[in-house]
Amino acid sequence: MPLLKDGKVVDDVWAFVEDGHELSPGGCIVVSLGRFLSEHDQLLARNRSIGVRLAVSDDPALLAPFLDQLHLIELQFPKYTDGRAFSQSQLLRRRYGYKGEIRATGQVLRDQLRLMIRSGFDAMVIDEGDAEAVFDISAHEFSEFYQAASDTTDTIFVKRQKKREEKAAK
């Protein structure tokens, strides 16, 4: 499946290493939260790019002390009706100030892409033939938003209030 980053299909240089499997000597690796928490000293000492995969039931707060050392956090969408990864992404960006890549994996649907971007996702693994075209359409479908998000775009309510204030100032 294609990996979309900034609306373009890119090569995926990251490899997920299952719990209990040997780590490769080099390259960019992703491990589960449990493995990272139990082996973080050894993983971070490798001087390689490290990523963590969070399940929807995992608490992002557990990564807070390590966020400046992580290059990637994968958030999973196990089924299209499960949106807990949106909340995890918002927490990572807004509450914990994570600056690295947040990637959506699993059942990523085209109608979720815009909200993913607004929620702080940088990259998405999506099962679409022409992923770039799907991204272009989805990323620009809506020009106004009711909900605040980690992208700090003014909501429609804030824009209306600003217009009222401008009129009142005249």
C-alpha positions in Angstrom: 0.0 0.0 0.0 1.3 3.5 -0.8 2.6 5.8 1.9 1.5 9.4 1.5 3.5 12.2 2.9 2.7 15.8 2.2 0.3 14.5 -0.5 3.0 12.6 -2.4 3.7 8.8 -2.5 7.1 8.2 -0.9 9.2 5.1 -0.2 8.7 3.7 3.3 12.1 3.3 5.0 10.6 2.1 8.3 10.3 -1.6 9.2 8.1 -2.9 12.1 9.8 -5.5 14.3 7.4 -7.8 16.0 7.9 -8.4 19.7 10.4 -11.2 20.4 12.1 -10.8 17.0 15.7 -9.8 16.6 16.4 -6.2 15.7 18.2 -5.5 12.5 21.6 -3.9 13.0 20.7 -0.8 11.0 17.9 1.1 9.5 14.7 2.7 10.8 12.7 0.4 13.0 9.3 0.6 14.7 8.5 -1.4 17.8 5.4 -1.8 19.9 4.8 0.4 22.9 5.4 -2.5 25.3 8.7 -3.4 23.7 9.8 0.2 23.7 9.0 0.7 27.3 10.8 -2.4 28.4 13.9 -1.9 26.1 14.0 1.9 25.7 17.6 2.2 27.0 18.9 -0.3 24.5 16.8 1.0 21.6 17.8 4.6 22.1 21.4 3.7 22.5 21.5 2.1 19.0 21.8 5.7 17.6 19.3 4.8 14.9 15.9 6.2 14.0 13.3 4.7 16.4 9.6 4.6 16.0 6.8 3.3 18.2 3.5 1.7 17.1 0.6 2.5 19.5 -2.5 0.4 19.6 -5.8 2.2 20.0 -5.9 1.1 23.6 -2.4 2.5 24.4 -1.9 5.7 26.4 0.2 8.3 24.5 1.2 9.8 27.9 3.5 6.8 28.4 5.7 8.2 25.6 5.9 11.7 27.0 9.4 11.4 28.5 10.8 10.0 25.2 9.1 12.1 22.6 12.1 14.2 21.7 14.0 11.0 20.9 11.4 9.4 18.7 11.2 10.0 15.0 7.9 8.2 14.2 4.8 7.2 16.0 2.4 4.9 14.2 -1.3 5.1 15.1 -3.6 2.4 14.0 -7.1 2.4 12.6 -8.1 -1.2 13.2 -11.5 -0.6 11.6 -13.0 2.4 9.9 -15.5 3.0 12.8 -12.7 3.3 15.4 -11.5 6.9 15.7 -9.4 6.6 18.8 -6.2 7.3 16.8 -7.6 10.8 16.1 -7.6 11.5 19.8 -4.1 10.0 20.3 -2.7 12.2 17.5 -4.4 15.3 19.0 -2.9 14.5 22.4 0.6 13.9 21.0 0.6 17.2 19.1 -1.4 19.5 21.4 -0.7 18.3 24.9 2.7 16.7 24.6 4.1 18.9 21.8 5.4 16.0 19.7 7.2 17.3 16.6 8.1 14.0 14.8 6.1 12.1 12.2 2.7 10.7 13.1 1.6 8.0 10.7 -1.9 6.5 10.2 -2.0 2.8 9.4 -4.7 0.2 9.1 -8.1 1.0 7.6 -7.4 4.5 6.4 -10.2 5.8 4.3 -10.2 8.7 1.8 -13.0 10.6 3.7 -10.8 10.6 6.8 -7.8 12.2 5.3 -8.7 15.8 5.9 -9.4 15.2 9.6 -6.2 13.2 9.9 -4.2 16.2 8.6 -6.1 18.6 11.0 -5.5 16.1 13.9 -1.7 16.1 13.4 -1.0 13.2 11.1 1.9 13.7 8.7 1.7 10.5 6.7 -0.9 7.9 5.9 -0.7 4.3 4.5 -3.8 4.1 2.3 -5.1 1.4 0.0 -6.0 3.5 -3.0 -4.8 3.0 -6.6 -4.1 6.7 -7.2 -3.3 7.8 -3.7 -2.0 11.3 -4.7 -5.2 12.2 -6.5 -7.3 10.9 -3.6 -5.3 13.0 -1.3 -5.6 16.2 -3.4 -9.4 15.8 -3.5 -9.8 14.9 0.2 -7.4 17.5 1.5 -9.2 20.4 -0.1 -12.9 19.3 0.1 -13.8 21.6 3.0 -12.7 25.2 3.4 -14.3 25.8 6.8 -14.4 23.8 10.1 -16.6 23.7 13.1 -14.2 21.9 15.4 -10.8 23.1 16.6 -7.8 20.8 15.9 -4.1 20.6 16.2 -3.6 22.5 12.9 -4.8 25.7 14.7 -7.0 26.7 11.7 -9.6 29.1 12.9 -13.0 27.5 13.2 -16.0 29.1 11.5 -17.1 30.4 14.9 -13.8 32.2 15.5 -14.0 33.7 12.0 -17.5 34.9 12.5 -16.5 36.5 15.8 -13.5 38.3 14.2 -15.8 39.7 11.5 -18.2 41.0 14.2 -15.4 42.6 16.1 -14.1 44.2 12.9 -17.6 45.6 12.1 -17.9 46.9 15.7 -14.5 48.6 15.5 -15.5 50.6 12.4 
